């Protein structure tokens, strides 16, 4: 009795141990102690934040972007101008002639592109006709085999069973080919009907073999045997014709792609280049302001380093901020800026990047570049020297698949995330696009709804 009690106590202890230690470990989720997030769509925002100071507005010394002869001057000293107004223009007649030549070349290449597209479309149209003809040949083969079965082959013989199976297979392939004819994916339809034709050819081959087996060698007439051979020939011709159509389509696709990749892109690049050069021939006001100096005359040749017109902003103050060299490559003139002034809490002002100083400024052996920010609607009591916190929106993508930055690890040049799949954690390679402040855009490797590990609790 005592031994039984000891066994019972031991079993209870083992059950308690299993309950307290083994079972929780068995039921433990692989994500316990980890932070997870569901992959979804949203905005990926790339921003640069820095602090700067309010400064009295400096006069802007404006210059052209290229060497050229001044063709027209539209302003005089003291004149008030608006942002975007044309102040002066260089002679761009030579560039205009080059643009016309480039556009003519683009039109010619455009014609080549249209020809390549027409050739491909014609190949598809021809393939549609070939597919329709193939269906007709399959139908005719079915009629011949059906008549042959009715006239000669009984279902009780081994030869008759093979003929019946072949006839049924021809009928199924005939129905499949009919469905492919209405498929909008012509490449898929061609491949499908080719399989149908090959199946039917094999079926006809089997039927023809039965005609020479046993008693059927004498029973089936030479005319009917020849009829099966004829259908085999028709089907074989259809296969060759459809393969030829498939080859033509592939060839025209390659030709079209080459045309798009080389001629059109190159010619369009030339057109865009000359248009950009013509646009650079115009000197426009970057801000609202007043002309204080005009340092050029009509017919004078100027260089990019030469100050030709001086403009004073109508806004009394600007913001000067120094941007780190790694960030400055993403900053462009004209980008929107959010401005928060320490002296005016709970207020946000809007501005624009007005100027990026090409010369570096070195502070503690770190390279910075000074950026000038213009902003309208300045508060009346603003003062020079006030601290300004600015945020420049350098890039943005809306409603794209994204993943938190802390979910990504880079191993041997490959971005990896840990994904929870059926209670297991697996490494998944991904391809990223835009790097934002908090998220990466995901271009491949993940789907909406996937669960990724972002850290530990």
VENWO-V319142 format. One record per pair of residues at least 12 apart in sequence whose ideal C-beta (glycine too) atoms are under 8 Angstrom apart, sorted by the first residue. I is the first residue (numbers start at 1). J is the second residue. If there is no record, write none. Layout:
i=I j=J
i=I j=J
This chain:
i=29 j=423
i=30 j=420
i=30 j=423
i=30 j=424
i=30 j=425
i=31 j=420
i=31 j=425
i=31 j=451
i=31 j=453
i=33 j=456
i=33 j=457
i=34 j=453
i=34 j=455
i=34 j=456
i=34 j=457
i=35 j=453
i=35 j=454
i=35 j=455
i=35 j=456
i=35 j=457
i=36 j=420
i=36 j=451
i=36 j=452
i=36 j=453
i=36 j=454
i=37 j=403
i=37 j=404
i=37 j=407
i=37 j=451
i=37 j=452
i=37 j=454
i=38 j=449
i=38 j=450
i=38 j=451
i=39 j=401
i=39 j=402
i=39 j=403
i=39 j=442
i=39 j=446
i=39 j=447
i=39 j=448
i=39 j=449
i=39 j=450
i=39 j=451
i=39 j=452
i=40 j=401
i=40 j=402
i=40 j=448
i=40 j=449
i=41 j=399
i=41 j=400
i=41 j=401
i=41 j=402
i=41 j=448
i=42 j=399
i=42 j=400
i=42 j=402
i=42 j=439
i=43 j=396
i=43 j=397
i=43 j=398
i=43 j=399
i=43 j=400
i=43 j=402
i=43 j=436
i=44 j=396
i=44 j=397
i=44 j=400
i=44 j=402
i=44 j=433
i=44 j=434
i=44 j=435
i=44 j=436
i=44 j=439
i=44 j=440
i=44 j=441
i=45 j=393
i=45 j=395
i=45 j=396
i=45 j=436
i=45 j=437
i=45 j=438
i=46 j=330
i=46 j=393
i=46 j=394
i=46 j=395
i=46 j=396
i=46 j=434
i=46 j=435
i=46 j=436
i=46 j=437
i=47 j=391
i=47 j=392
i=47 j=393
i=47 j=394
i=47 j=437
i=48 j=323
i=48 j=327
i=48 j=330
i=48 j=331
i=48 j=391
i=48 j=392
i=48 j=394
i=49 j=389
i=49 j=390
i=49 j=391
i=49 j=392
i=50 j=321
i=50 j=322
i=50 j=323
i=50 j=389
i=50 j=390
i=51 j=321
i=51 j=387
i=51 j=388
i=51 j=389
i=51 j=390
i=52 j=319
i=52 j=320
i=52 j=321
i=52 j=322
i=52 j=373
i=52 j=387
i=52 j=388
i=52 j=390
i=53 j=319
i=53 j=320
i=53 j=321
i=53 j=384
i=53 j=385
i=53 j=386
i=53 j=387
i=53 j=388
i=54 j=317
i=54 j=318
i=54 j=319
i=54 j=341
i=54 j=382
i=54 j=383
i=54 j=384
i=54 j=385
i=54 j=386
i=54 j=387
i=54 j=388
i=55 j=317
i=55 j=318
i=55 j=319
i=55 j=320
i=55 j=384
i=55 j=385
i=56 j=316
i=56 j=317
i=56 j=318
i=56 j=384
i=57 j=312
i=57 j=313
i=57 j=315
i=57 j=316
i=57 j=317
i=57 j=318
i=58 j=318
i=58 j=372
i=59 j=292
i=59 j=310
i=59 j=311
i=59 j=312
i=60 j=286
i=60 j=287
i=60 j=289
i=60 j=310
i=60 j=311
i=60 j=312
i=60 j=313
i=60 j=355
i=61 j=307
i=61 j=309
i=61 j=310
i=62 j=87
i=62 j=283
i=62 j=286
i=62 j=307
i=62 j=308
i=62 j=309
i=62 j=310
i=62 j=311
i=63 j=283
i=63 j=302
i=63 j=304
i=63 j=305
i=63 j=306
i=63 j=307
i=63 j=308
i=64 j=88
i=64 j=90
i=64 j=280
i=64 j=281
i=64 j=283
i=64 j=302
i=64 j=304
i=64 j=306
i=64 j=308
i=65 j=280
i=65 j=304
i=66 j=90
i=66 j=277
i=66 j=280
i=66 j=281
i=66 j=304
i=67 j=301
i=67 j=302
i=67 j=303
i=67 j=304
i=68 j=90
i=68 j=91
i=68 j=92
i=68 j=281
i=68 j=301
i=68 j=302
i=69 j=90
i=69 j=91
i=69 j=299
i=69 j=300
i=69 j=301
i=69 j=302
i=70 j=88
i=70 j=89
i=70 j=90
i=70 j=91
i=70 j=296
i=70 j=297
i=70 j=298
i=70 j=299
i=70 j=300
i=70 j=301
i=70 j=302
i=70 j=308
i=71 j=89
i=71 j=90
i=71 j=91
i=71 j=92
i=71 j=281
i=71 j=298
i=72 j=88
i=72 j=89
i=72 j=298
i=73 j=87
i=73 j=88
i=73 j=294
i=73 j=296
i=73 j=297
i=73 j=298
i=74 j=86
i=74 j=87
i=74 j=88
i=74 j=89
i=75 j=87
i=75 j=88
i=75 j=291
i=75 j=294
i=75 j=309
i=76 j=291
i=76 j=294
i=77 j=291
i=77 j=292
i=77 j=293
i=77 j=294
i=78 j=290
i=78 j=291
i=78 j=292
i=79 j=290
i=79 j=291
i=80 j=288
i=80 j=289
i=80 j=290
i=80 j=291
i=80 j=314
i=81 j=285
i=81 j=288
i=81 j=289
i=81 j=290
i=81 j=291
i=81 j=311
i=82 j=285
i=82 j=288
i=83 j=285
i=83 j=286
i=83 j=287
i=83 j=288
i=84 j=284
i=84 j=285
i=85 j=284
i=85 j=285
i=86 j=282
i=86 j=283
i=86 j=284
i=87 j=283
i=87 j=284
i=87 j=285
i=87 j=291
i=87 j=309
i=87 j=311
i=88 j=282
i=88 j=283
i=88 j=296
i=88 j=308
i=88 j=309
i=89 j=281
i=89 j=282
i=89 j=283
i=90 j=281
i=90 j=282
i=90 j=302
i=91 j=281
i=92 j=277
i=92 j=278
i=92 j=281
i=95 j=274
i=95 j=277
i=95 j=278
i=95 j=281
i=96 j=274
i=96 j=278
i=98 j=274
i=99 j=271
i=99 j=274
i=99 j=275
i=99 j=278
i=102 j=267
i=102 j=270
i=102 j=271
i=102 j=273
i=102 j=274
i=103 j=271
i=105 j=267
i=105 j=270
i=106 j=264
i=106 j=267
i=106 j=268
i=106 j=270
i=106 j=271
i=108 j=267
i=109 j=259
i=109 j=263
i=109 j=264
i=109 j=266
i=109 j=267
i=110 j=264
i=112 j=259
i=112 j=263
i=112 j=264
i=113 j=256
i=113 j=259
i=113 j=260
i=113 j=263
i=113 j=264
i=116 j=252
i=116 j=255
i=116 j=256
i=116 j=259
i=117 j=256
i=119 j=252
i=119 j=255
i=119 j=256
i=120 j=249
i=120 j=252
i=120 j=253
i=120 j=255
i=120 j=256
i=123 j=245
i=123 j=248
i=123 j=249
i=123 j=252
i=124 j=186
i=124 j=249
i=126 j=245
i=126 j=248
i=127 j=186
i=127 j=190
i=127 j=242
i=127 j=245
i=127 j=246
i=127 j=248
i=127 j=249
i=128 j=186
i=130 j=238
i=130 j=241
i=130 j=242
i=130 j=245
i=131 j=177
i=131 j=180
i=131 j=181
i=131 j=189
i=131 j=190
i=131 j=193
i=131 j=242
i=132 j=181
i=133 j=238
i=133 j=241
i=134 j=177
i=134 j=193
i=134 j=196
i=134 j=197
i=134 j=238
i=134 j=241
i=134 j=242
i=135 j=174
i=135 j=177
i=135 j=178
i=135 j=181
i=135 j=193
i=137 j=197
i=137 j=231
i=137 j=234
i=137 j=235
i=137 j=238
i=138 j=170
i=138 j=173
i=138 j=174
i=138 j=177
i=138 j=196
i=138 j=197
i=138 j=200
i=138 j=235
i=139 j=174
i=140 j=231
i=140 j=234
i=141 j=170
i=141 j=200
i=141 j=203
i=141 j=204
i=141 j=231
i=141 j=234
i=141 j=235
i=142 j=167
i=142 j=170
i=142 j=171
i=142 j=174
i=144 j=227
i=144 j=228
i=144 j=231
i=145 j=163
i=145 j=166
i=145 j=167
i=145 j=170
i=145 j=203
i=145 j=204
i=145 j=207
i=145 j=228
i=145 j=231
i=146 j=167
i=148 j=163
i=148 j=207
i=148 j=211
i=148 j=220
i=148 j=224
i=148 j=227
i=148 j=228
i=149 j=163
i=149 j=164
i=149 j=167
i=151 j=224
i=152 j=216
i=152 j=219
i=152 j=220
i=152 j=224
i=153 j=210
i=153 j=216
i=159 j=210
i=159 j=213
i=159 j=214
i=159 j=216
i=162 j=206
i=162 j=207
i=162 j=210
i=163 j=206
i=163 j=207
i=163 j=210
i=166 j=203
i=166 j=204
i=166 j=206
i=166 j=207
i=167 j=203
i=167 j=207
i=169 j=199
i=169 j=200
i=169 j=203
i=170 j=199
i=170 j=200
i=170 j=203
i=170 j=204
i=173 j=196
i=173 j=197
i=173 j=199
i=173 j=200
i=173 j=203
i=174 j=196
i=174 j=200
i=176 j=192
i=176 j=196
i=177 j=192
i=177 j=193
i=177 j=196
i=177 j=197
i=180 j=192
i=180 j=193
i=180 j=196
i=181 j=193
i=187 j=249
i=190 j=242
i=190 j=245
i=190 j=246
i=190 j=249
i=191 j=246
i=193 j=242
i=194 j=239
i=194 j=242
i=194 j=243
i=194 j=246
i=197 j=235
i=197 j=238
i=197 j=239
i=197 j=242
i=198 j=239
i=200 j=235
i=201 j=232
i=201 j=235
i=201 j=236
i=201 j=239
i=204 j=228
i=204 j=231
i=204 j=232
i=204 j=235
i=205 j=232
i=207 j=228
i=208 j=225
i=208 j=228
i=208 j=229
i=208 j=232
i=211 j=224
i=211 j=225
i=211 j=228
i=212 j=225
i=283 j=308
i=283 j=309
i=285 j=311
i=286 j=311
i=286 j=333
i=286 j=354
i=286 j=355
i=287 j=311
i=287 j=313
i=287 j=314
i=287 j=315
i=287 j=354
i=287 j=374
i=288 j=313
i=288 j=314
i=288 j=315
i=289 j=311
i=289 j=312
i=289 j=313
i=289 j=314
i=290 j=311
i=290 j=312
i=290 j=314
i=291 j=309
i=291 j=310
i=291 j=311
i=292 j=310
i=292 j=311
i=292 j=312
i=293 j=309
i=293 j=310
i=294 j=308
i=294 j=309
i=295 j=307
i=295 j=308
i=295 j=309
i=295 j=310
i=296 j=308
i=296 j=309
i=313 j=374
i=315 j=374
i=315 j=375
i=315 j=376
i=315 j=378
i=316 j=378
i=316 j=382
i=317 j=378
i=317 j=382
i=317 j=384
i=318 j=354
i=318 j=372
i=318 j=373
i=318 j=374
i=318 j=375
i=319 j=339
i=319 j=351
i=319 j=372
i=319 j=373
i=319 j=375
i=319 j=388
i=319 j=390
i=320 j=370
i=320 j=371
i=320 j=372
i=320 j=373
i=321 j=370
i=321 j=371
i=321 j=373
i=321 j=388
i=321 j=390
i=322 j=361
i=322 j=363
i=322 j=368
i=322 j=369
i=322 j=370
i=322 j=371
i=323 j=368
i=323 j=369
i=323 j=370
i=323 j=371
i=324 j=366
i=324 j=367
i=324 j=368
i=325 j=360
i=325 j=366
i=325 j=367
i=325 j=368
i=325 j=369
i=328 j=356
i=328 j=368
i=328 j=369
i=328 j=371
i=330 j=394
i=330 j=395
i=331 j=353
i=331 j=356
i=331 j=371
i=331 j=392
i=331 j=394
i=332 j=353
i=332 j=394
i=333 j=353
i=333 j=354
i=333 j=355
i=333 j=356
i=334 j=352
i=334 j=353
i=335 j=352
i=335 j=353
i=335 j=392
i=335 j=393
i=335 j=394
i=336 j=350
i=336 j=351
i=336 j=352
i=336 j=392
i=336 j=393
i=337 j=350
i=337 j=351
i=337 j=352
i=337 j=353
i=337 j=373
i=337 j=375
i=337 j=390
i=337 j=391
i=337 j=392
i=337 j=393
i=338 j=350
i=338 j=351
i=338 j=390
i=338 j=391
i=338 j=393
i=339 j=351
i=339 j=373
i=339 j=375
i=339 j=388
i=339 j=389
i=339 j=390
i=340 j=388
i=340 j=389
i=340 j=390
i=341 j=379
i=341 j=382
i=341 j=386
i=341 j=387
i=341 j=388
i=341 j=389
i=342 j=386
i=342 j=387
i=342 j=388
i=342 j=389
i=343 j=381
i=343 j=382
i=343 j=383
i=343 j=386
i=343 j=387
i=344 j=379
i=344 j=382
i=347 j=379
i=349 j=375
i=349 j=377
i=349 j=378
i=350 j=375
i=350 j=376
i=350 j=377
i=351 j=373
i=351 j=374
i=351 j=375
i=351 j=376
i=351 j=390
i=352 j=373
i=352 j=374
i=352 j=375
i=353 j=371
i=353 j=372
i=353 j=373
i=353 j=392
i=354 j=372
i=354 j=373
i=354 j=374
i=355 j=371
i=355 j=372
i=356 j=369
i=356 j=370
i=356 j=371
i=356 j=372
i=357 j=369
i=357 j=370
i=357 j=371
i=357 j=372
i=373 j=390
i=395 j=434
i=395 j=436
i=397 j=433
i=397 j=434
i=397 j=441
i=400 j=433
i=400 j=434
i=400 j=441
i=400 j=442
i=401 j=441
i=401 j=442
i=401 j=443
i=401 j=446
i=401 j=447
i=401 j=448
i=402 j=436
i=402 j=439
i=402 j=440
i=402 j=441
i=402 j=442
i=403 j=417
i=403 j=430
i=403 j=432
i=403 j=439
i=403 j=440
i=403 j=442
i=403 j=446
i=403 j=452
i=404 j=438
i=404 j=439
i=404 j=440
i=404 j=452
i=404 j=454
i=405 j=435
i=405 j=436
i=405 j=438
i=405 j=439
i=405 j=440
i=406 j=454
i=406 j=455
i=407 j=452
i=407 j=453
i=407 j=454
i=408 j=430
i=408 j=432
i=408 j=440
i=414 j=429
i=415 j=429
i=415 j=430
i=415 j=431
i=415 j=432
i=415 j=440
i=416 j=428
i=416 j=429
i=416 j=430
i=417 j=430
i=417 j=445
i=417 j=446
i=417 j=452
i=417 j=453
i=418 j=452
i=418 j=453
i=419 j=446
i=419 j=450
i=419 j=451
i=419 j=452
i=419 j=453
i=420 j=451
i=420 j=452
i=420 j=453
i=425 j=453
i=428 j=445
i=428 j=446
i=429 j=445
i=430 j=442
i=430 j=444
i=430 j=445
i=430 j=446
i=431 j=443
i=431 j=444
i=431 j=445
